Amino acid sequence: MSSSVKWIKLSTQMFEDEKIRLIESMPEADTILIIWVKLLAQAGKTNASGYIYLAENIPFTDEMLATIFNRSLPTVRLALATLERFGMIEINDEMICISNWEKHQNVEGLERIREQNRIRKRRQRELQKLSSPEFKRDGDVCQYCGEEASGFDHIIATSRGGLDVESNKVPCCERCNQIKMVQNLEDFLNWNQDIVKNEMILQNKTLMKYVKFDKGTKKFMSRDITGQVTENHATDIDKEKEEEVDKEKEKEIPFKDIISYLNDKTSSNYKPSTKKTKDLIRARWNEGFTLDEFKHVIDVKVQEWLNNREMSKYLRPETLFGTKFESYLNQKGGKPGGKDPNAKGPNLPF
């Protein structure tokens, strides 16, 4: 974002535009048009090829715009929906962009400012290249388009949990960095084929850890990321600790008693899947059910179904502790047998 850009262009024939005239026929015309001009001014302030955001990788929400525009939230949402429907703005991944931004920005004046910034940043890049492992690995060109790199792109944006580590960064030019923003890598590559050089992507081992290329559709597809590139992916140590905690918690659930009781009641007619049965028991246990309550359901349902040859073949974990158990909860106030703990047979709805 460049604070030195203080202007945008508005045409004297602005109100002769067909889209503007259509908006003027609407009940909230004046407010929508004011918000349109405010969006243009905000895009000029952001100075990112028409994109509007609070800070790098932090898009404006509807609530934030309502506050800074001093308008009600429903009005702002109406204006955004109207402007998007008329193709005056685009909203991708919660990021707002002014369509045909070159119509509203003095490109020549902006280029002079950018040239000054290039000179200033070139010195920074020279120092950066000397010590950066990413530049040593990939060179000093943008790994998306091949132009001179001005910095780095976080392959998974930091606002989405991406870490500031070598495996999550590639050299990138300013243009590609501004266009990609918080987009998923595969979306950015597929939607910008006029800029992106596929041959560079396919040769970059770092990028290809995140995407794969489908020769049939000629599209990039996301890979499952199993590394430590985001805060959402725990390290192996963290996962081991979580597994240990889970095991300790499972010791508190009387799986053995419940499954043993279930086997005793069903004999050879019923062979429960231990994993599936455990998952269902765990879910019910977390809802507050006790060992006695599990046994009550097993007593009633197993006996009822085993007495019916047609029904006994459907006896399986989910019929005892699954979705029909949910219905049982709702109708009985959350406990087997409702108010009467000794209720059996007809009191069960499933």
C-alpha positions in Angstrom: 0.0 0.0 0.0 1.4 3.4 -1.0 0.3 6.4 1.1 1.8 8.8 -1.6 -1.1 8.1 -4.0 -3.8 10.6 -3.2 -6.0 10.6 -6.3 -8.3 8.6 -8.5 -10.0 9.5 -11.8 -13.7 10.2 -12.2 -15.1 10.9 -15.6 -17.3 13.9 -16.2 -19.6 11.5 -18.1 -19.8 9.1 -15.2 -23.6 9.6 -14.8 -24.2 8.8 -18.5 -23.0 5.3 -17.9 -25.8 2.7 -18.4 -25.0 0.9 -15.2 -25.0 4.1 -13.1 -28.3 5.1 -14.7 -29.8 1.7 -13.8 -28.6 2.1 -10.2 -30.2 5.6 -10.1 -33.6 4.0 -10.7 -33.3 2.0 -7.5 -34.7 3.1 -4.1 -31.3 3.2 -2.4 -29.6 4.8 -5.4 -27.9 7.7 -3.7 -26.4 5.5 -0.9 -25.2 2.9 -3.4 -23.5 5.5 -5.5 -21.8 7.1 -2.5 -20.5 3.7 -1.4 -19.3 3.1 -5.0 -17.2 6.3 -4.9 -16.0 5.4 -1.4 -14.8 2.0 -2.7 -13.0 3.7 -5.6 -11.3 6.0 -3.1 -10.4 3.1 -0.9 -8.9 1.2 -3.8 -6.8 4.2 -4.7 -5.6 4.4 -1.1 -4.8 0.6 -1.1 -3.0 1.1 -4.5 -3.0 -2.6 -5.4 -4.4 -2.8 -8.9 -8.0 -2.2 -7.8 -8.0 -4.5 -4.8 -9.3 -3.3 -1.4 -8.0 -4.5 1.9 -7.2 -3.2 5.3 -3.6 -4.5 5.3 -1.7 -7.1 3.5 -3.6 -10.4 3.5 -6.4 -8.8 5.7 -9.5 -8.3 3.6 -12.3 -5.9 4.6 -15.4 -7.5 6.0 -18.9 -6.1 5.4 -18.9 -5.0 9.0 -15.6 -3.2 8.7 -16.8 -1.3 5.6 -20.0 -0.4 7.3 -18.0 1.2 10.0 -15.5 3.2 7.9 -18.2 4.2 5.4 -20.5 5.2 8.2 -23.4 3.3 6.7 -25.6 0.5 8.1 -24.6 -3.1 7.5 -27.7 -4.0 5.4 -27.1 -1.0 3.2 -23.4 -1.9 2.6 -24.4 -5.5 1.8 -27.0 -4.2 -0.7 -24.5 -1.9 -2.3 -21.9 -4.7 -2.7 -24.4 -7.1 -4.1 -25.7 -4.6 -6.6 -22.2 -3.5 -7.7 -21.1 -7.1 -8.1 -24.2 -8.0 -10.1 -23.5 -5.1 -12.5 -19.8 -6.2 -12.8 -18.4 -3.1 -11.3 -16.6 -5.0 -8.5 -15.5 -8.6 -8.1 -15.4 -10.5 -4.8 -13.1 -13.5 -4.7 -12.1 -15.2 -1.4 -13.7 -12.3 0.5 -11.3 -9.9 -1.3 -13.0 -6.9 -3.2 -11.5 -5.7 -6.4 -12.7 -2.9 -8.7 -13.3 -4.1 -12.2 -11.4 -2.3 -15.0 -9.3 -0.4 -12.4 -7.2 1.3 -15.1 -10.3 3.5 -15.9 -10.0 5.0 -12.4 -6.3 5.4 -11.8 -3.8 7.7 -13.5 -1.5 5.1 -14.8 1.2 7.5 -15.9 1.4 9.3 -12.5 1.2 6.0 -10.7 4.1 4.6 -12.8 6.3 7.5 -11.7 5.6 6.6 -8.1 6.3 3.0 -8.8 9.6 3.8 -10.4 10.7 5.6 -7.3 9.7 2.6 -5.3 11.5 0.3 -7.6 14.8 2.2 -7.1 14.3 2.1 -3.4 13.4 -1.6 -3.3 16.2 -2.6 -5.6 18.7 -1.8 -2.9 16.7 -3.8 -0.4 16.6 -6.8 -2.8 20.3 -6.8 -3.4 20.9 -7.1 0.4 18.1 -9.6 0.7 19.5 -11.9 -2.1 22.8 -12.2 -0.4 21.4 -13.9 2.7 18.0 -15.4 1.5 17.9 -19.2 1.2 14.8 -18.8 -1.1 16.7 -16.7 -3.6 19.7 -19.1 -3.4 17.3 -21.9 -4.1 15.1 -20.4 -6.9 17.1 -17.5 -8.2 16.0 -13.9 -8.4 13.0 -14.2 -10.7 9.3 -14.6 -9.9 8.5 -18.3 -9.8 5.0 -17.6 -11.2 5.7 -15.4 -14.3 9.5 -15.2 -14.8 9.8 -11.4 -14.2 12.3 -10.0 -11.8 11.4 -10.9 -8.2 10.8 -8.0 -5.8 10.3 -10.1 -2.7 8.6 -13.3 -1.6 5.1 -14.9 -1.7 3.8 -17.0 1.1 2.4 -20.0 -0.8 -0.2 -20.4 1.9 -1.0 -16.9 3.0 -0.1 -16.0 6.6 -3.6 -14.9 7.2 -4.7 -18.5 6.5 -2.2 -20.0 8.9 0.8 -20.1 6.6 4.2 -20.0 8.4 7.0 -17.7 7.5 9.4 -20.6 6.7 11.5 -21.4 3.6 9.2 -24.3 2.5 6.2 -21.9 2.4 7.9 -19.1 0.3 9.0 -18.5 -3.2 10.5 -15.4 -4.9 7.7 -13.3 -6.5 7.2 -10.1 -8.4 5.0 -7.3 -7.0 2.3 -7.9 -9.6 1.9 -11.6 -8.9 2.0 -11.0 -5.2 -0.8 -8.4 -5.4 -2.9 -10.6 -7.6 -2.5 -13.7 -5.6 -3.0 -12.2 -2.2 -4.8 -14.8 0.0 -6.0 -17.0 -2.9 -5.3 -20.7 -2.8 -2.3 -21.6 -5.0 -4.3 -23.7 -7.5 -6.9 -21.0 -7.9 -4.3 -18.3 -8.6 -2.5 -20.5 -11.1 -5.7 -21.6 -12.9 -7.3 -18.1 -13.0 -4.2 -16.3 -14.3 -3.0 -18.4 -17.2 -2.3 -15.2 -19.2 0.4 -14.3 -16.6 1.6 -17.6 -15.1 4.2 -19.7 -16.9 3.2 -23.3 -16.4 6.7 -24.6 -17.3 8.2 -22.6 -14.4 5.6 -24.0 -12.0 6.2 -27.6 -13.1 9.9 -27.2 -12.6 9.7 -25.6 -9.1 9.9 -28.4 -6.6 8.6 -26.2 -3.8 5.4 -25.2 -5.6 4.8 -28.7 -6.8 4.6 -30.0 -3.2 1.4 -28.0 -3.0 -0.2 -28.7 -6.4 -0.3 -31.3 -9.1 -1.1 -30.8 -12.8 -3.9 -32.6 -14.5 -2.9 -33.1 -18.2 -6.4 -33.9 -19.2 -8.1 -30.8 -17.9 -4.8 -28.7 -18.0 -5.6 -27.5 -14.5 -3.7 -27.4 -11.3 -5.1 -29.3 -8.4 -4.4 -29.1 -4.7 -2.3 -31.7 -3.0 -2.8 -32.8 0.6 -0.2 -30.9 2.7 1.3 -32.9 5.4 4.3 -30.7 6.3 4.7 -28.0 8.9 3.8 -25.1 6.6 0.7 -24.0 8.5 -0.3 -23.5 12.1 -3.2 -25.8 11.4 -0.9 -28.8 10.8 0.6 -30.0 14.1 4.1 -31.2 14.3 4.7 -34.9 14.8 5.5 -34.2 18.5 2.2 -32.3 18.9 0.3 -35.2 17.3 2.0 -37.7 19.5 1.0 -35.7 22.6 -2.6 -35.4 21.3 -2.7 -39.2 20.8 -1.4 -39.8 24.3 -4.1 -37.4 25.7 -6.8 -39.2 23.7 -5.6 -42.6 25.0 -5.8 -41.3 28.6 -9.3 -40.0 28.0 -10.3 -43.3 26.5 -9.3 -45.1 29.6 -12.1 -43.3 31.4 -14.7 -44.7 29.0 -15.7 -48.3 29.9 -15.4 -49.6 26.3 -14.5 -53.1 27.6 -17.5 -53.3 29.9 -20.0 -52.0 27.3 -18.8 -54.2 24.4 -18.5 -57.2 26.7 -22.0 -56.7 27.9 -23.2 -56.3 24.3 -21.5 -59.5 23.2 -23.0 -61.4 26.1 -26.5 -60.3 25.2 -26.1 -60.9 21.4 -24.0 -64.1 21.5 -23.1 -65.2 18.0 -25.9 -63.2 16.4 -24.1 -59.9 16.5 -20.4 -59.3 15.7 -19.7 -55.6 16.4 -17.1 -53.6 14.6 -14.9 -52.6 17.5 -13.8 -49.2 15.9 -17.3 -48.3 14.8 -18.8 -49.3 18.1 -16.2 -47.4 20.0 -16.8 -44.3 18.0 -20.5 -44.5 18.7 -20.0 -45.2 22.4 -17.6 -42.3 22.7 -20.1 -39.9 21.1 -22.9 -41.0 23.5 -20.5 -41.0 26.5 -19.5 -37.4 25.7 -23.2 -36.5 25.9 -23.3 -37.7 29.5 -24.5 -41.3 29.3 -23.5 -43.7 32.1 -22.6 -47.4 32.0 -26.0 -48.3 33.5 -27.8 -46.3 30.8 -25.9 -48.1 28.0 -26.8 -51.5 29.6 -30.4 -50.5 29.8 -30.6 -49.7 26.1 -28.7 -53.0 25.3 -31.1 -55.0 27.5 -34.2 -53.6 25.9 -33.2 -53.3 22.2 -31.2 -56.6 21.9 -34.0 -58.6 23.5 -36.7 -56.9 21.4 -34.8 -57.4 18.1 -33.6 -61.0 18.7 -37.2 -62.0 19.3 -38.0 -60.9 15.7 -36.1 -62.8 13.0 -36.9 -60.2 10.4 -35.4 -57.4 12.5 -32.5 -59.2 14.1 -30.5 -59.1 10.8 -30.4 -55.3 11.1 -28.9 -55.4 14.6 -25.6 -53.3 14.4 -23.9 -50.5 16.4 -25.7 -47.6 14.8 -29.2 -49.1 15.6 -28.2 -49.0 19.3 -26.0 -46.0 19.7 -26.3 -44.1 16.4 -28.8 -41.7 14.8 -31.9 -43.4 16.3 -30.4 -43.0 19.7 -30.5 -39.3 19.0 -34.2 -39.5 18.4 -34.5 -41.4 21.6 -32.6 -38.6 23.4 -34.9 -35.9 22.1 -38.1 -37.7 23.1 -36.9 -38.8 26.5 -35.4 -35.6 27.7 -31.8 -36.8 27.2 -31.9 -40.0 29.2 -32.9 -43.6 28.4 -36.4 -44.4 29.7 -37.3 -40.7 30.2 -38.6 -39.9 33.6 -39.1 -43.5 34.4 -35.6 -45.2 34.6 -37.2 -48.6 34.5 -39.2 -47.9 31.3 -38.8 -50.7 28.7 -40.1 -51.9 25.4 -43.0 -49.6 24.3 -41.3 -46.5 25.9 -38.5 -46.7 23.3 -39.4 -44.8 20.1 -37.0 -46.6 17.7 
